[in-house]
Amino acid sequence: MTVGLRLDEAVWGLLHQALQLYRDNPRATGHLRHQLARLEQPLRVAVAGPWRSGKSTVLNAIMGEEVAPIDGPDGSGVFTWYEDGPQPRATAYSSSQPPQELTVLKSPTGMRVDLVGWREGELRDIVVQWPTRALRQVTLIDTPAIVGADEHGRAPVMDRVLRDADAVLYLTRDGRGTDLRVLESTRDSRVGQAAPVNVILVLSRVDETGGGRIDGLLTARQLARRQHRDPRVDALCVNLVACSGLLGLAGRVLSESDFAALAQLAQVSREELDPHLLSADRFVRAELPVRLDTEVRAALLNRLGLIGVRLATTLVRTGCDSRGKLAAELIRRSGLTELRESISRFFVDRRDTLKARSALAAVEALLQAEPGPGTGELLSAVEQILAGAHEFRELRLLAALRTTRLGFDAELAAEAQRLVGGDGVGLAARLGLEHDAPVQRLWEVAADAQWQWRNRAEDPLLRLAQRRGAQVVVRSCEGMLAELAAGGR
């Protein structure tokens, strides 16, 4: 929340100023009107990353259904947009033909799209409408693999991701090298440098961490926490999450027949079963101590992977004695719960902020690409908005509080997180009160919080980073008091 003019209001005004400046330029005005329209549309979240980083699997896990990937005619990926709709539907877009409806083939766990008849290179985008709660507030974009990055990390796919998406889940196997250079290349603008708040970095395929040991998921989460404390990584994202999309998806679509097969395997002791789980070929083709058809074994392998089968059978032996219990534990251990929570807190709850950021970036790019009389003034206006946008500072503080690097104790960190909107952006949620709390109570709690955090902001015994964090909390409290004074709740 911004004290004074809200960020989205300031950006709306900037877009109209730019429209006036470029009124004789049809291409520019069309681009600006498109940005205005995007402010009213659902948040766009792109799932991006290099080849075999697990993008489509993570997207399916988030949605809870197997709808991706949709590959182009030559086996390559296309930009595939998943948005909410009353019934399954897919539309193909190309640069040379009008939009064309595609045949959607529904399966028990999701869908497939028929691309017969399309030639290599024809498809530009596919828009899929799919009825699911996961898409009520966001549009998810499955992107082609990021390849061909230059020495500075520039990659054509990522350039388009930054133009078309408001937020990015960037999947990486190790969070180093080329992946960091790609993300660093997104900060070569005023908006990119001032507001690096639109990326969640995901350590993906973490079920393969630790040489296939079932405690590899815990190791991956510990690695993610250490990496997020790296200043180079911290400067590029608001959170870093370790997630196995494969196990998360398995938990979300696990069937009773899947559980029954795993329960059969779990009847065999670990010592006797483990030798059969050393390779996919041995598990599918060798003779097992229990009777399990080859097709069933192959299906389990496809659903869970070898590590997942090991983990699932161990969980069944140790108390997950129903499909529901096993599914819930697979989801928890996969890291999917933390990823979805991060998407909700950093992206969905802040959708107006992130859409405003996208519009700011688009205006800046246009002003730099087509300079002329008056563009200098608008670039100054962009910088002024960035300098005054408290919404961006809240997001950065939330990220800092999650890594514990500020040094606040657990109770203070939790209070700061709540006050800056980490538990919900409504007034009652920020103040830790019931949603129907009376205005007078909201006022009292907000004023008390402002006073206490102002004392911390002015305490010379605190570290500079802690005082600056406290200043952000103070301004959030001021914003709440201003909203209450204006008649808000």
C-alpha positions in Angstrom: 0.0 0.0 0.0 1.3 3.5 -0.8 0.9 6.5 1.4 -0.7 9.0 -0.9 -1.3 8.0 -4.5 -1.4 4.2 -4.9 1.0 2.6 -7.3 -1.7 1.3 -9.6 -3.2 4.8 -9.7 0.1 6.4 -10.5 0.8 3.9 -13.3 -2.6 4.4 -14.8 -2.0 8.2 -14.9 1.5 7.6 -16.5 0.0 5.4 -19.2 -2.5 8.1 -20.1 0.3 10.7 -20.2 2.2 8.4 -22.6 -0.9 8.0 -24.7 -1.1 11.7 -25.1 2.6 12.0 -25.9 2.4 9.3 -28.6 -1.1 10.2 -29.9 0.2 10.4 -33.5 1.9 7.0 -33.4 -0.6 4.2 -34.0 1.8 1.4 -33.1 2.8 3.0 -29.8 -0.8 3.9 -28.8 -1.9 0.4 -29.5 0.8 -0.9 -27.3 -0.1 1.5 -24.5 -3.8 0.6 -24.7 -2.8 -3.0 -24.5 -1.0 -2.3 -21.2 -4.0 -0.4 -19.9 -6.2 -3.5 -20.7 -3.7 -5.8 -18.9 -4.3 -3.9 -15.7 -7.8 -5.3 -15.6 -6.9 -8.8 -16.6 -5.8 -11.8 -14.5 -2.2 -11.8 -13.4 0.1 -13.5 -15.9 2.6 -16.0 -14.4 5.2 -17.6 -16.7 6.9 -20.9 -15.9 10.3 -20.6 -17.5 13.6 -22.3 -17.4 16.2 -24.3 -19.4 15.7 -27.6 -21.2 14.6 -30.5 -18.9 14.1 -28.3 -15.9 10.6 -29.7 -15.3 8.5 -26.7 -16.3 5.4 -28.5 -17.6 5.4 -30.9 -14.6 5.5 -28.0 -12.1 2.7 -26.3 -14.0 0.6 -29.5 -13.9 1.3 -29.9 -10.2 0.1 -26.3 -9.5 -3.1 -26.9 -11.5 -3.6 -30.4 -10.1 -4.2 -31.9 -13.6 -2.1 -33.1 -16.5 -2.7 -30.6 -19.2 0.9 -29.8 -20.3 3.1 -29.9 -22.2 1.6 -29.1 -25.6 4.5 -29.5 -28.1 4.7 -27.8 -31.5 4.6 -29.9 -34.7 8.3 -30.2 -34.7 8.4 -31.3 -31.1 9.5 -27.8 -29.9 7.6 -25.9 -27.3 5.3 -23.0 -28.0 4.0 -20.3 -25.7 1.0 -22.0 -24.2 -1.4 -19.9 -22.1 -3.7 -21.6 -19.6 -6.7 -19.5 -18.5 -10.0 -20.2 -16.8 -12.9 -21.1 -18.9 -16.3 -22.8 -18.7 -15.1 -25.9 -20.7 -11.9 -27.3 -22.1 -11.0 -25.4 -25.3 -7.8 -24.7 -27.2 -7.1 -22.0 -29.9 -4.0 -21.8 -32.0 -2.5 -18.5 -33.1 0.0 -18.0 -35.9 1.6 -15.1 -37.6 0.1 -15.9 -41.0 -3.4 -17.4 -40.3 -6.5 -16.4 -38.3 -7.0 -18.1 -34.9 -8.0 -21.7 -35.3 -9.9 -24.0 -32.8 -8.0 -27.2 -31.9 -9.4 -30.6 -31.0 -9.2 -31.2 -27.3 -8.9 -34.8 -26.2 -9.8 -35.2 -22.6 -8.1 -37.9 -20.5 -9.0 -39.2 -17.0 -6.3 -36.9 -15.4 -6.2 -34.0 -17.9 -6.2 -33.4 -21.7 -4.3 -33.7 -24.9 -4.5 -31.2 -27.9 -4.5 -32.4 -31.5 -1.9 -30.5 -33.6 -2.2 -32.6 -36.7 -1.9 -30.4 -39.9 0.3 -27.7 -38.5 3.6 -27.2 -40.1 6.9 -26.5 -38.4 7.3 -22.9 -37.3 3.7 -21.9 -37.9 2.5 -21.9 -34.3 3.2 -18.8 -32.2 0.8 -19.3 -29.3 -1.8 -21.7 -28.0 -4.5 -20.5 -25.6 -6.1 -23.2 -23.5 -9.2 -22.6 -21.5 -9.6 -25.0 -18.7 -12.2 -25.0 -15.9 -10.2 -25.1 -12.6 -10.0 -23.0 -9.5 -6.2 -22.7 -9.9 -6.8 -20.4 -12.9 -9.4 -18.1 -11.3 -6.9 -15.3 -10.5 -4.0 -16.1 -12.7 -3.1 -17.1 -16.3 -0.3 -19.6 -16.4 2.1 -19.6 -19.3 4.1 -22.6 -20.2 7.2 -21.4 -22.2 9.7 -23.0 -24.5 13.1 -23.9 -23.0 15.5 -21.1 -22.6 18.4 -21.9 -24.8 21.0 -19.9 -26.7 21.7 -17.4 -24.0 24.6 -15.2 -24.9 27.6 -14.4 -22.5 25.5 -11.7 -20.9 22.6 -14.1 -20.3 20.3 -12.6 -23.0 17.9 -15.1 -24.4 15.0 -14.5 -26.9 12.5 -16.6 -25.0 13.3 -14.8 -21.7 12.9 -11.4 -23.5 9.4 -12.4 -24.5 8.6 -13.7 -21.1 9.5 -10.3 -19.6 7.3 -8.6 -22.1 4.2 -10.8 -21.8 4.2 -12.0 -18.1 3.8 -10.1 -14.9 5.6 -12.6 -12.8 8.0 -15.6 -13.4 8.6 -18.9 -11.8 12.1 -19.6 -13.0 13.1 -23.2 -12.7 16.7 -24.3 -12.3 18.5 -27.5 -11.5 21.2 -25.8 -9.4 20.6 -22.0 -9.3 24.0 -21.2 -10.6 25.9 -20.3 -13.8 23.8 -19.6 -16.9 20.5 -19.5 -15.0 21.7 -16.7 -12.8 23.1 -14.8 -15.8 19.7 -15.1 -17.5 18.0 -13.6 -14.4 20.7 -10.9 -14.0 20.0 -9.8 -17.6 16.4 -8.9 -16.6 17.8 -6.1 -14.4 19.2 -3.9 -17.2 16.4 -1.3 -16.9 15.4 1.2 -14.3 12.3 -1.0 -13.4 14.4 -4.2 -13.3 17.0 -2.6 -11.0 14.5 -0.9 -8.7 11.9 -3.6 -8.4 13.3 -7.1 -8.7 10.1 -8.5 -7.1 8.5 -10.5 -9.9 10.6 -13.7 -9.8 10.4 -16.8 -7.6 13.4 -19.1 -8.2 12.5 -22.8 -8.1 15.1 -25.5 -7.5 13.3 -28.1 -9.6 13.5 -31.9 -9.9 14.8 -32.1 -6.4 13.6 -35.7 -6.0 16.8 -36.4 -8.0 19.0 -34.7 -5.3 21.3 -36.7 -3.1 21.9 -39.6 -5.4 18.3 -40.8 -5.2 18.1 -41.1 -1.4 14.6 -40.5 0.0 16.0 -37.8 2.3 17.2 -35.9 -0.7 14.1 -33.7 -0.6 15.1 -32.4 2.9 18.7 -31.8 1.6 17.3 -29.8 -1.3 15.2 -27.6 1.0 18.3 -26.9 3.1 20.3 -26.1 0.0 17.5 -23.6 -1.1 17.7 -21.8 2.2 21.5 -21.5 2.0 21.4 -20.3 -1.6 18.7 -17.7 -0.8 21.1 -16.1 1.6 23.6 -15.6 -1.2 23.4 -11.8 -2.0 23.7 -12.5 -5.8 20.7 -14.8 -5.6 18.7 -12.7 -3.2 19.0 -9.7 -5.5 17.2 -11.6 -8.3 14.1 -13.1 -6.6 11.6 -12.7 -3.8 11.9 -16.3 -2.8 13.7 -19.5 -3.6 11.8 -22.8 -3.2 12.9 -26.4 -3.7 10.2 -28.4 -5.4 9.7 -31.8 -7.0 7.0 -31.2 -9.5 6.8 -34.9 -10.3 6.1 -35.9 -6.6 3.8 -32.9 -6.2 1.7 -33.9 -9.2 1.7 -37.5 -8.2 0.2 -36.5 -4.9 -2.5 -34.4 -6.5 -3.6 -37.0 -9.0 -2.8 -40.2 -7.1 -5.6 -42.8 -7.7 -6.8 -45.7 -5.6 -5.3 -48.2 -8.0 -1.9 -46.4 -7.7 -2.2 -46.6 -3.9 -3.2 -50.3 -4.1 -0.1 -51.1 -6.2 2.2 -49.2 -3.8 0.6 -50.9 -0.8 1.4 -54.3 -2.5 5.0 -53.2 -2.9 5.2 -51.9 0.7 4.4 -55.4 2.0 7.9 -56.4 0.9 10.7 -55.4 3.3 12.9 -52.6 2.3 16.0 -54.9 2.1 14.2 -57.2 -0.3 12.6 -54.5 -2.5 15.4 -51.9 -2.8 17.6 -54.1 -5.2 14.6 -54.0 -7.6 14.6 -50.1 -7.4 18.1 -49.6 -8.6 17.1 -49.0 -12.2 13.9 -48.4 -14.2 14.6 -51.5 -16.3 15.0 -53.7 -13.3 11.8 -52.5 -11.7 9.7 -52.9 -14.8 11.1 -56.1 -16.2 12.6 -58.2 -13.4 10.6 -60.6 -11.3 9.3 -58.9 -8.1 8.6 -60.6 -4.8 4.9 -59.6 -5.3 2.7 -60.1 -8.3 2.4 -56.8 -10.1 1.8 -56.5 -13.8 4.4 -54.9 -16.0 2.0 -52.3 -17.2 1.2 -51.3 -13.6 4.9 -51.0 -12.7 5.5 -48.9 -15.8 2.6 -46.6 -14.8 4.0 -46.2 -11.2 7.4 -45.4 -12.7 5.9 -42.8 -15.0 3.8 -41.3 -12.2 6.4 -41.2 -9.4 9.9 -42.0 -10.8 12.2 -44.5 -9.1 12.9 -42.2 -6.1 9.1 -41.5 -5.8 8.4 -45.3 -5.7 11.0 -45.7 -3.0 9.6 -42.8 -1.0 6.0 -43.8 -1.4 6.5 -47.4 -0.3 8.5 -46.2 2.7 5.6 -43.8 3.6 3.0 -46.6 3.3 5.1 -48.8 5.6 5.4 -46.0 8.2 1.7 -45.0 8.5 0.3 -43.6 5.3 -2.2 -46.4 5.1 -4.8 -44.7 2.8 -4.7 -42.9 -0.6 -5.5 -39.6 1.1 -2.8 -39.8 3.7 -0.2 -40.8 1.1 -1.2 -38.1 -1.4 -1.0 -35.4 1.3 2.4 -36.6 2.5 3.8 -36.7 -1.1 2.6 -33.1 -1.7 4.1 -31.9 1.6 7.5 -33.5 1.0 7.6 -32.4 -2.6 7.7 -28.7 -1.7 4.6 -28.0 -3.7 2.8 -26.6 -0.7 5.5 -24.0 -0.1 5.6 -23.1 -3.8 1.9 -22.6 -4.0 2.0 -20.5 -0.8 4.8 -18.4 -2.2 2.8 -17.9 -5.5 -0.2 -16.8 -3.4 1.7 -14.4 -1.1 4.2 -12.9 -3.5 2.2 -13.0 -6.7 -1.6 -13.4 -6.3 -2.0 -11.2 -3.3 0.3 -8.6 -5.0 -1.3 -8.9 -8.4 -2.1 -5.1 -8.7 1.5 -4.3 -7.8 3.0 -6.7 -10.3 0.7 -5.7 -13.1 1.6 -2.0 -12.4 5.3 -3.0 -12.5 4.8 -4.6 -16.0 3.1 -1.5 -17.3 6.0 0.7 -15.9 8.5 -1.6 -17.6 6.6 -1.4 -20.9 6.4 2.5 -20.8 10.1 2.7 -20.0 11.0 0.4 -22.9 8.8 2.4 -25.3 10.3 5.8 -24.2 13.8 4.4 -24.7 13.0 2.8 -28.1 11.2 5.8 -29.5 12.6 9.0 -27.9 11.4 12.4 -28.7 10.1 15.7 -27.2 8.6 15.0 -23.8 10.1 11.5 -23.3 12.7 12.7 -20.8 9.9 14.1 -18.6 8.1 10.8 -18.7 11.3 8.8 -17.9 11.7 11.1 -14.8 8.1 10.3 -13.9 8.9 6.6 -14.1 11.8 7.1 -11.7 9.7 9.1 -9.3 7.1 6.3 -9.2 9.7 3.7 -8.6 11.3 5.8 -5.8 7.9 6.3 -4.1 6.4 2.8 -4.6 6.1 1.4 -1.0 4.6 -1.7 -2.5 7.9 -2.8 -3.9 9.7 -2.2 -0.5 7.1 -4.4 1.2 7.8 -7.3 -1.2 11.6 -6.9 -0.7 11.1 -6.9 3.1 9.0 -10.0 2.9 11.7 -11.7 1.0 14.3 -10.6 3.6 12.2 -11.8 6.5 11.9 -15.2 5.1 15.6 -15.7 5.0 16.1 -14.4 8.6 19.1 -12.3 7.5 17.8 -9.2 9.1 18.3 -10.7 12.5 14.9 -10.0 14.1 13.9 -12.7 16.5 11.1 -15.1 15.4 8.3 -13.1 17.1 9.3 -9.7 15.7 9.9 -11.2 12.2 6.4 -12.8 12.3 4.8 -9.5 13.3 6.7 -7.5 10.6 5.7 -10.1 8.0 2.1 -9.8 9.0 2.1 -6.0 9.1 3.5 -5.7 5.6 0.9 -8.1 4.2 2.7 -11.5 4.3 -0.3 -13.1 5.9 -2.8 -11.3 3.7 -3.1 -7.8 2.4 -6.4 -6.7 3.9 -6.4 -4.4 7.0 -7.6 -7.1 9.4 -5.1 -9.7 8.2 -2.2 -7.2 8.5 -3.3 -6.3 12.0 -4.0 -9.9 13.1 -7.6 -9.2 13.8 -10.9 -10.9 12.8 -12.2 -9.7 9.4 -15.3 -8.1 11.1 -13.3 -6.2 13.8 -14.7 -2.7 14.4 -12.9 0.3 12.9 -12.0 1.6 16.4 -10.2 -1.6 17.2 -8.4 -1.6 13.8 -7.3 2.0 14.5 -6.0 1.2 18.0 -3.9 -1.8 16.9 -2.5 0.1 13.8 -1.5 3.1 15.9 0.1 1.0 18.5 2.1 -1.0 15.9 3.2 2.3 14.2 4.5 3.7 17.5 6.4 0.5 18.4 8.0 0.1 15.0 8.9 3.8 14.8 10.8 3.3 18.1 12.7 0.4 16.5 13.4 2.4 13.3 15.0 5.1 15.5 16.9 2.7 17.8 20.6 3.4 17.4 21.4 0.0 18.9 19.8 -1.9 16.1 21.7 -2.8 12.9 21.1 -0.5 9.9 19.3 -3.3 8.0 16.9 -3.8 10.9 16.2 0.0 11.2 15.5 0.1 7.5 13.2 -2.9 7.7 11.4 -1.2 10.6 11.0 2.0 8.5 9.1 -0.1 5.9 6.8 -1.5 8.6 6.2 2.0 9.9 5.2 3.2 6.5 2.8 0.3 6.1 1.2 1.2 9.4 0.9 4.8 8.2 -0.8 3.5 5.1 -3.3 1.6 7.2 -4.1 4.6 9.3 -4.5 6.7 6.2 -6.9 4.1 4.8 -8.9 4.0 8.0 -9.1 7.8 8.0 -10.4 7.7 4.5 -13.2 5.3 5.5 -11.6 2.0 4.4 -11.6 -1.3 6.3 
